[in-house]
Structure formats: structure tokens, C-alpha cells
Amino acid sequence: MDERREPPPQPVTRPPVITSAAGKLSPLQQAYSRYVTHTTNCDVCRDIDRGRCEDSERLWNAYRAQGDEAYRRLSEEAP
């Protein structure tokens, strides 16, 4: 009397990981990727109490500059 009426749940599958070699990232995505890669591997940046290092600040500013440039280009193209 304890029969299941629903099909058993499907195993959890994750989408395949796409490497960056399979496609090209935009300049904004590349800048953010460089920032994230640095901050996750840097001892200073990973320690929340120590703040960010100079390289991290430089990479963050480069990312922001790329975002500002992308916004500027989009706003010029808009009607």
C-alpha cells in the first residue's frame, strides 16, 4: 500500500563547463575574469580583514573602466 505514484526523481545534473577557449569573452568579461582570478588566488585579497592589494585595485579599476567604455559606446549608438 506504499506505492509511489510519481516517477522517481531524476539525478541532479549540472550544465557542462565551457572553457574560455571554446568561445571569446567580451573585453568587460575578460577584465572581470582577471580581477576574480587574482582575488581568489591572492593571499592578501582572500583575507577579508586585510582588504585588497594594489594589483586587485588596479584590476578592479580596469574592470570599471571597461564597463564605463562599454556604456559610453552603447549610449552613442542608441537613437
N, C-alpha and C positions, 0 to 999 in steps of 0.2 A: 503494500500500500504506500510505499515511499518512493513511488516512481517519479522521475523527473519529467516534466512536460516541456521544458525548454531545452534547446540543444546545449551541449557543454560549451563553456566559454572558449574562445579561440586563444591560442597562446599569444602573448604580447610580442609584437614585432616592432622593431624600430626602423625608421627610414634609413636607407643606405647613406653612409657618409660620403659626401662628394668632396674630393680633394680639389684644391685650387688649380691644379694642373688640368683638370677636366673643363674648366671654364675660366673666364677672365673676370676678376673683380674690378669694380669701378675704382677710380682714384680715392674716393671717400672711404670705400670699404677697405682698400689697401692700407690707408693711413690708420684706420681704427684697428685693423688686424695687427699692424706693427705695434701700436700702443698696448693692446691687450696682451700680445705675446711678451712684450717687455715686462709689463706689470705683474704678470703671473709667474715670471721666472726670476725676477729681481728680488733679492732678499730684503732690501730696504722697502720696496713698494708693497711686498706681501705683508709686512708688519704694519698693521693699521696705526699703531702708536708712533711710528717713525715718519709717517707722511709719505710723500713721493720724492724720488730723487730728481736730479737735474735732467737726466735723459727722459724720464717719464714726463716731466713738464714740457720738454721740447717736443716730444711725440704728441702729447695732448694738444699743444698749440698748433702743431702741423695738422692734426685732425680737424681742429676747429677752423683753421684757415681753409682747408679743403671744403668744409661744409659751407663756409661763407662764400667761397668762389662758386660752388655749385648753385647756391641760392641766387647769387648775382646773375649767373648765366641763365638760369631759368626765368628770372624776372625780366631780363632783357628780351627773351623770346616770347614772353606772354603778350597777347594782344592788348 
